[in-house]
Amino acid sequence: MTVALALLAVLVLGHVAVLVWVAIGVVLAPAAPTRRAPPFADGAWPSVDVIVPAHDEAAALPATLASLRSLAYPGRLSILVVDDRSTDGTGDVVRAAA
């Protein structure tokens, strides 16, 4: 019984130590910047092309495309969906979203 209590005490103290370590890390961690600095000296952001491969993804594409469109990227962002002969109307979903 005493061995079991000793193991339980070690486990509890270990968890408490981890929680204290995480709390200290959260307090001492530097705050994330609210605005990103441009990556280049002239202030221009590189253009980004997102390629979405899709095969029978008609059900998932609306949420995927909405998520990509909601990105707050300051440069040019283009989204290209590649339909691989889907049979569930994936192409129709993409055309409707364009």
Summary of the structure (lengths in Angstrom):
residues: 98
radius of gyration: 24.7
end to end distance: 68.5
largest distance: 70.2
contacts: 185
relative contact order: 0.14
helix: 45%
strand: 14%
